[in-house]
């Protein structure tokens, strides 16, 4: 969000269908979109944290992910051991290149034309 994205979402590899829908929305959204996909990493992360295999990691994703609508009704302490999924931010703004073109037009510079 701090980088100027106008669409930000998070999901997991466990939630395959919602992930597909979020990626589709991000691609169709006009402007800078980011979709964070939390995936399992059984070799490095799993071994270091006592999670024996990828299937167990996916079950953790299932159990720790909470939809943003549910998270809004939870206290910070309740959310603390989880991560929020879904569309975290979506707004309509002038896309950066359109904004840049407008500044060039107002400056009277037609560029490469």
C-alpha positions in Angstrom: 0.0 0.0 0.0 2.9 2.3 0.8 4.2 1.8 -2.7 1.1 3.3 -4.3 -0.8 0.1 -5.1 -4.5 0.7 -5.6 -5.4 -3.0 -5.2 -3.8 -5.1 -2.4 -4.9 -8.6 -1.5 -3.5 -11.6 0.4 -4.4 -15.3 0.1 -2.7 -18.7 0.6 -2.0 -21.7 -1.7 -4.5 -23.7 0.4 -7.3 -21.4 -0.7 -6.8 -22.1 -4.5 -10.2 -20.9 -5.8 -10.1 -17.6 -3.8 -6.5 -17.2 -5.0 -7.6 -17.5 -8.6 -10.3 -15.0 -8.1 -8.0 -12.5 -6.4 -5.4 -12.8 -9.1 -8.1 -12.3 -11.8 -9.4 -9.1 -10.0 -5.8 -7.8 -9.7 -5.2 -8.3 -13.4 -8.4 -6.6 -14.3 -7.9 -3.7 -11.9 -6.7 -0.5 -13.5 -3.5 0.5 -11.8 -0.8 -1.0 -9.6 -2.0 -4.3 -8.0 -0.3 -6.6 -5.5 -1.5 -10.0 -4.5 0.6 -11.7 -1.7 0.3 -15.5 -1.9 1.4 -17.3 1.3 2.9 -20.6 0.2 4.4 -23.6 2.0 8.2 -23.9 2.3 8.7 -27.3 3.9 12.5 -27.6 3.3 13.7 -24.4 4.8 10.9 -23.0 6.9 9.3 -26.3 7.8 12.5 -28.0 9.0 13.5 -25.0 11.1 10.0 -24.8 12.7 9.2 -28.4 13.3 6.6 -28.7 10.5 7.3 -32.1 8.9 5.7 -31.7 5.4 3.9 -29.5 2.9 0.5 -31.0 3.7 0.9 -30.0 7.4 1.9 -26.5 6.3 -1.2 -26.2 4.2 -3.3 -27.2 7.1 -1.7 -24.4 9.1 -2.5 -22.0 6.3 -6.1 -23.2 6.5 -6.3 -22.7 10.3 -4.4 -19.4 10.6 -6.0 -17.5 7.7 -9.0 -15.4 8.5 -11.1 -13.5 6.0 -11.0 -9.7 6.3 -14.7 -9.5 7.1 -14.2 -11.8 10.2 -11.0 -9.9 11.2 -12.8 -6.6 11.4 -14.9 -8.0 14.3 -11.9 -9.4 16.2 -9.7 -7.6 18.7 -6.0 -7.2 18.1 -5.3 -10.0 20.6 -7.7 -12.4 18.8 -6.1 -11.6 15.4 -2.5 -11.8 16.7 -1.9 -15.5 15.9 -3.6 -15.3 12.5 -3.1 -13.5 9.2 -5.9 -11.6 7.3 -6.8 -12.7 3.8 -8.9 -11.2 1.1 -8.9 -7.8 -0.6 -7.1 -5.5 1.9 -7.5 -2.4 -0.2 -9.1 -1.5 -3.5 -9.5 2.1 -4.7 -9.9 3.9 -8.0 -7.2 6.4 -8.8 -5.7 7.9 -11.9 -3.1 5.3 -13.0 0.5 6.6 -12.8 1.2 6.8 -16.5 -2.1 8.7 -17.0 -1.0 11.1 -14.2 2.4 11.6 -15.9 0.8 12.2 -19.3 -1.5 14.9 -17.7 1.6 16.6 -16.2 3.3 16.6 -19.6 0.2 17.9 -21.3 -0.2 20.8 -18.7 3.5 21.6 -19.2 2.9 21.9 -23.0 5.3 19.1 -23.8 4.1 16.6 -26.4 7.1 14.3 -26.1 8.0 11.9 -28.9 5.1 12.9 -31.2 
